[in-house]
Amino acid sequence: MGTHIILIGFMGAGKTTVGRCLSRQTSWPLFDTDQMIEKRAGMSISRIFEARGEEVFRGLETETIHSLMDREEDWVLSAGGGMPLREENRKLLREAGQVVYLKVNPGTVLHRLQGDTTRPLLAGGDVKKKVEDLLNCRGPIYESAAHIIIKADDRQPEDIAEEIMVAVRAHLL
Ligand code: S3P
């Protein structure tokens, strides 16, 4: 089986950007669960939440991990921020490869997602409180899902990607 690196963490943690750097540095393909789901469903994440509800979306997330586990080659995955919420998904992710948690503070998330309209869970109301509450609740879940935890505030994605490769190699020895 190939080496599989799975990036998890909150919305705005930089999973996709760091995933692109990892993909460039390793020449391994990058998959993104949100993009895979949007392509398969033929609609945006916001529309899936609106038309079919969050539970259906979470089921689609589980299906995407299964589809990736069938692939033999090396790959990098940027997982949607809610992917590790289901215990079944946490187990699948840990079986699939090295799970790396990109850990950020609420301030980083708020700064990066200013003006964003694509995250249904943060739409409307007191966004700061939503981010703080969700992060408080999810932090321990992300930590329990991860093999490797990387602090990702105020850092260049290339540096984070390099640190991840060092940690992944050490973990695989
Ligand atoms: C979600 C995160 C989003 C997307 C959906 C739900 C979450 O992905 O899957 O809006 O529950 O945290 P990103 O983490 O890529 O923003």
Boltz pocket constraint, residues with backbone or C-beta under 6 A from the ligand:
constraints:
  - pocket:
      binder: B
      contacts: [[A, 9], [A, 10], [A, 11], [A, 12], [A, 15], [A, 34], [A, 45], [A, 79], [A, 80], [A, 81], [A, 82], [A, 83], [A, 118], [A, 119], [A, 120], [A, 121]]
      max_distance: 6.0
